Amino acid sequence: GQRPKQASSFQCRSNRPPSSSTMSSTNNCVDCNAIIRGSWFFRSSRLKCNTCAKTICAKCANNQALIPYTPDNNEKPTALQKSSIECYCKPCYQSISTLDYGSAYDVIEPAADDEDDNENTNTTTLLWVHGGGGCRRMFHPHAKLLSKKGYRSILIDLPGHGTLVNTKLTLDECVDTVRSILHKECTSSQKIVYIGGSLGAYIGFYIFEKLNTKFSGAVLIDCGQNVGPDCSIKARLGIWFLRKLSTKMSNKALMAAMMGTVKKSKADYHLVETTFGAGYFFQQGGAQCDCMHNVAPATIIPSLKFPILFFNGSEDYRDSEDRWLSLCNHKELSSLKVYEGGDHFFCHDSRFVHDMLDRIDRFTQAVLSHSADVN
């Protein structure tokens, strides 16, 4: 008989563990506790917070992204670089953001030096409502400047945004949010002027319909395009495209894309402080589109008893701005200002900011004067 073959000298003779370079490992995201399976081949599935270096999953990291803001690098052109966007765990993100997570709204009182001399003090409140994907920091510098003219301002986070990012965004939830804040912060004798930008303007129409008697006037910015139920095919395509972008892309990706758009714009006014340093909030991007598309300004405006001041940029979409103005009941005080060369970001364009605030001041004074004459 033949001699049996001996086992090969290199078959499983060692019990050494596999090399660490080929091993996969498991961690949990410090924020959502999701299991993160990473390996040398899939490094992108496991990320580190830029501040504390704790492990976070890609989803949390890319939704908790911003450009760190410090006053000494205030709005330098070099700040608006995609490489400046950093990702954080939730506690570090909230700590570094320019948004104060201790409250869902800010109150800016009239500047102390002007309180004794300005008739606006304690009689007028400006309610500022930001655009889609933003937060109440959007109009913070604007409100600070108007405080020097004696105006009291309340800046709010819409549901699905800022400190309310986990609150479901619906039109009725927006109404409830505004009603609750006004109940806490305003007296029945105060005159309230609503100031809304883009999403905040479109949602404003619905808020006016439900809380009509609460307001003495409104300033609506970047809402010259009809995106409601009866909008054009072009506007429908725009809403469809915006929905696709906001539901498929992370906040970090949208911030980088928006940065490219802003660079083509003339916008230069406190962009990091108000926008990129506060963070983006498109987690409910589909709901933002629904809110805009479900509002029909043409059916609401004729029912409003107060005047409206409209602002738009000439380079923005604005197929219905003249129609909105013509539907206003208060013809004498309602008006439209279009800034030549301005785009959707004109309210953060230093060429126009101070004129816009002066017009808001004059409009509010006219509203107060008219209210006094009526009473």
Disulfide bonds with the S-S distance in Angstrom:
none
